[in-house]
């Protein structure tokens, strides 16, 4: 008798494969007796493939404007954006040049 809910069948098969992989191992050929393929190790990438992967990753980061922690730190604002005076008035601090978060030898 077939079930009328294909989503339930997919979930059952996924759970069954998970249980079999946990029992037999993901590269065990015995998975084929249950209708599942054993996983194969990924092939080693050539130097050309590595260069291509790196170029694609850099292009994606540039397209998405993704930055690392050092680039983000250079853009962060240090200090408070607004100062409150004792009389209740607000003043903005002078603009910092460079936006450095840590002092260095040339800019203590």
BELFENGI-V702820 format. One record per backbone hydrogen bond with DSSP energy under -0.5 kcal/mol. NH is the residue of the N-H (numbers start at 1). CO is the residue of the C=O. Records with the same first field share a line. If there is no record, write none. Layout:
NH=CO / CO
This chain:
6=4
9=5
10=6
11=7
12=8
13=9
14=10
15=11
16=12
17=13
18=14
19=15
20=16
21=17
22=18
23=19
24=20
25=20 / 21
28=25
31=28
32=29
33=30
34=31
35=32
36=31
39=26
50=46
51=47
52=48
53=49
54=50
55=51
56=52
57=53
58=54
59=55
60=56
61=57
62=58
63=59
64=60
65=61 / 62
66=61
72=68
73=69
74=70
75=71 / 72
76=72 / 73
83=91
85=83 / 89
88=85
91=83
98=96
104=107
